């Protein structure tokens, strides 16, 4: 469903739509709302007494005011930051703490903004003891939905060995090529073992095109 932004030209229409969804007679209730507040924007300056007079004990009207407050909060709320990626060693150690003892293979994706701040982290797949079927579209779906500027991908080996398999390397290269096409680079890929990790960036495998500007990528150490 397309998300519509409210403005002075469509606010009455959108308020009526919400009122219908709340089970209120849209025309009469819309007239009542604008009689009390004149516009949606003016609601932020309304007193508690004014809001209480408008509500008059109808929980549906209170729900409308709450929904508008939530929308206002969503517009101005800062984006949650889960951490900042500075170096491969830093993120590798952090991933080891989380994945080294996992009994099944897990593939995790870290979505980064342009400043390499982690804006989301999700486990995309949990596999069997020795396999984790995954498709690049599932990974880049997360990247697109979060507005990521780049991603880091990691999975563990329940065997405890951090050496990447030929399939690991083939998959990561395919993933990096997809990232190049989409403009969402794969900055690093990790294989997590019991006592150590393998970083494709530290090994010189990623990124596919080495950047000369240090500000554009992670440091290897």
C-alpha positions as CSV (number, residue, x, y, z in Angstrom):
1,X,0.0,0.0,0.0
2,X,1.3,3.4,-1.0
3,X,2.0,5.7,2.0
4,X,0.5,9.1,1.6
5,X,1.9,12.2,3.2
6,X,-0.6,14.5,4.8
7,X,-0.8,18.1,3.6
8,X,-3.3,21.0,3.6
9,X,-4.9,19.7,0.4
10,X,-5.6,16.1,1.5
11,X,-5.7,16.2,5.3
12,X,-9.5,16.2,5.5
13,X,-9.7,13.3,3.1
14,X,-7.1,11.3,5.1
15,X,-8.7,12.1,8.5
16,X,-12.1,10.9,7.1
17,X,-10.4,7.7,6.0
18,X,-9.1,7.0,9.5
19,X,-12.4,7.9,11.1
20,X,-14.2,5.3,8.8
21,X,-11.6,2.7,9.9
22,X,-12.4,3.5,13.5
23,X,-16.1,2.9,12.8
24,X,-17.1,6.6,13.2
25,X,-19.4,8.5,10.8
26,X,-16.7,10.1,8.7
27,X,-18.5,13.3,7.6
28,X,-19.9,14.3,11.0
29,X,-16.8,13.3,12.9
30,X,-14.5,15.0,10.4
31,X,-16.4,18.3,10.8
32,X,-16.1,17.9,14.6
33,X,-12.4,17.3,14.4
34,X,-11.7,20.4,12.3
35,X,-14.1,22.5,14.4
36,X,-12.0,21.8,17.4
37,X,-8.5,21.9,15.9
38,X,-8.9,23.6,12.5
39,X,-6.0,21.5,11.1
40,X,-4.0,18.4,11.9
41,X,-0.9,20.6,12.4
42,X,-2.7,22.7,15.0
43,X,-3.3,19.6,17.1
44,X,0.2,19.8,18.5
45,X,-0.6,23.1,20.1
46,X,-4.0,22.0,21.6
47,X,-4.4,21.9,25.3
48,X,-5.3,18.8,27.2
49,X,-8.6,20.4,28.1
50,X,-9.3,21.1,24.4
51,X,-8.5,17.5,23.5
52,X,-10.7,16.2,26.3
53,X,-13.6,18.3,25.1
54,X,-13.2,16.9,21.6
55,X,-13.0,13.3,22.8
56,X,-16.0,13.5,25.1
57,X,-15.6,9.9,26.3
58,X,-15.4,8.3,22.8
59,X,-12.4,6.0,22.8
60,X,-12.4,6.1,18.9
61,X,-11.7,9.8,19.0
62,X,-8.9,9.2,21.5
63,X,-7.5,6.6,19.2
64,X,-7.4,9.2,16.4
65,X,-5.5,11.6,18.5
66,X,-3.1,8.9,19.6
67,X,-2.5,7.8,16.0
68,X,-1.7,11.4,15.0
69,X,0.8,11.6,17.9
70,X,2.4,8.4,16.9
71,X,2.8,9.6,13.3
72,X,4.4,12.8,14.6
73,X,6.8,10.8,16.7
74,X,7.7,8.5,13.8
75,X,8.7,11.6,11.7
76,X,11.1,13.1,14.3
77,X,12.4,10.0,16.1
78,X,16.1,9.5,15.6
79,X,17.1,6.3,13.8
80,X,18.4,3.6,16.3
81,X,22.1,2.9,15.9
82,X,23.4,-0.5,17.0
83,X,27.1,0.4,16.8
84,X,29.7,1.7,14.5
85,X,32.0,-0.4,12.3
86,X,35.5,0.9,12.3
87,X,37.7,-2.2,11.5
88,X,37.2,-5.8,10.5
89,X,39.0,-7.0,13.6
90,X,36.5,-5.1,15.8
91,X,33.4,-6.6,14.1
92,X,35.0,-10.0,13.9
93,X,35.5,-10.2,17.6
94,X,32.0,-9.0,18.3
95,X,30.5,-11.7,15.9
96,X,32.6,-14.4,17.6
97,X,31.0,-13.6,20.9
98,X,27.5,-14.1,19.4
99,X,28.0,-17.0,17.0
100,X,30.9,-19.2,18.1
101,X,28.7,-21.5,20.2
102,X,25.7,-21.6,18.0
103,X,24.8,-25.3,17.4
104,X,23.5,-24.6,13.9
105,X,24.8,-22.6,11.1
106,X,23.4,-19.0,11.2
107,X,23.8,-16.3,8.5
108,X,23.6,-12.8,9.8
109,X,23.5,-9.5,7.9
110,X,24.6,-6.2,9.3
111,X,23.1,-3.2,7.4
112,X,25.3,-0.1,7.5
113,X,24.6,3.6,6.7
114,X,27.0,5.8,4.8
115,X,29.0,6.5,8.1
116,X,29.3,2.7,8.7
117,X,27.0,2.8,11.6
118,X,25.0,-0.4,12.1
119,X,21.4,0.5,11.5
120,X,20.0,-3.0,11.6
121,X,21.2,-6.6,12.2
122,X,19.2,-9.7,11.5
123,X,19.6,-13.4,11.3
124,X,18.5,-14.2,7.8
125,X,18.8,-18.0,7.9
126,X,19.3,-20.8,10.3
127,X,20.5,-24.0,8.7
128,X,21.2,-27.6,9.5
129,X,24.4,-28.6,11.2
130,X,26.4,-28.4,8.0
131,X,24.4,-26.3,5.6
132,X,22.6,-23.0,5.3
133,X,20.6,-22.6,2.1
134,X,20.3,-18.9,1.3
135,X,19.6,-16.7,-1.7
136,X,21.1,-13.2,-2.3
137,X,17.7,-11.7,-2.7
138,X,16.9,-12.4,0.9
139,X,20.0,-10.5,2.0
140,X,19.5,-7.5,-0.2
141,X,15.8,-7.3,0.6
142,X,16.9,-6.4,4.1
143,X,19.5,-3.9,2.8
144,X,16.9,-2.2,0.6
145,X,14.2,-2.1,3.3
146,X,16.6,-0.5,5.8
147,X,18.1,1.9,3.3
148,X,21.6,0.5,3.8
149,X,24.6,2.0,2.1
150,X,26.6,-1.2,2.5
151,X,26.3,-4.6,4.3
152,X,28.5,-7.0,6.2
153,X,27.6,-10.7,6.1
154,X,28.7,-13.4,8.6
155,X,28.0,-17.1,9.2
156,X,29.4,-19.6,11.7
157,X,30.8,-23.0,11.2
158,X,29.4,-25.4,13.9
159,X,32.5,-27.6,13.3
160,X,34.5,-24.8,15.0
161,X,36.8,-24.3,12.0
162,X,36.9,-20.8,10.5
163,X,38.3,-21.8,7.2
164,X,35.9,-20.9,4.3
165,X,34.8,-23.7,2.1
166,X,34.8,-23.4,-1.7
167,X,31.0,-22.9,-1.5
168,X,31.5,-20.1,1.0
169,X,33.9,-18.3,-1.3
170,X,31.7,-18.8,-4.3
171,X,28.6,-17.6,-2.5
172,X,30.3,-14.5,-1.1
173,X,31.7,-13.5,-4.5
174,X,28.2,-13.9,-6.0
175,X,26.9,-11.8,-3.2
176,X,29.5,-9.1,-3.8
177,X,28.7,-9.0,-7.5
178,X,25.0,-8.5,-6.7
179,X,26.0,-5.7,-4.4
180,X,28.0,-4.0,-7.1
181,X,25.0,-4.1,-9.5
182,X,22.7,-2.7,-6.8
183,X,25.1,-0.1,-5.5
184,X,25.1,-1.7,-2.0
185,X,28.7,-3.0,-1.6
186,X,29.5,-6.0,0.6
187,X,32.2,-4.5,2.7
188,X,33.2,-7.8,4.4
189,X,32.2,-11.4,4.9
190,X,33.1,-13.4,8.0
191,X,33.3,-17.1,8.8
192,X,33.1,-17.6,12.5
193,X,34.8,-20.5,14.2
194,X,35.2,-21.5,17.8
195,X,38.5,-19.8,18.5
196,X,39.0,-17.5,15.6
197,X,37.3,-15.9,12.6
198,X,38.1,-15.5,8.9
199,X,37.6,-12.1,7.3
200,X,37.4,-12.0,3.5
201,X,38.4,-8.3,3.7
202,X,41.5,-9.1,5.7
203,X,42.3,-11.8,3.2
204,X,42.1,-9.4,0.3
205,X,39.1,-11.1,-1.2
206,X,36.6,-8.3,-0.5
207,X,35.7,-5.8,-1.7
208,X,35.9,-6.9,-5.3
209,X,37.2,-3.5,-6.4
210,X,39.7,-2.3,-3.8
211,X,39.1,1.4,-2.9
212,X,42.0,3.8,-2.5
213,X,40.1,6.3,-0.3
214,X,40.3,4.9,3.2
215,X,37.1,6.7,4.1
216,X,35.1,4.6,1.7
217,X,35.7,1.2,3.3
218,X,36.6,-0.6,6.5
219,X,40.2,-0.8,7.7
220,X,41.6,-4.3,7.6
221,X,43.1,-4.0,11.1
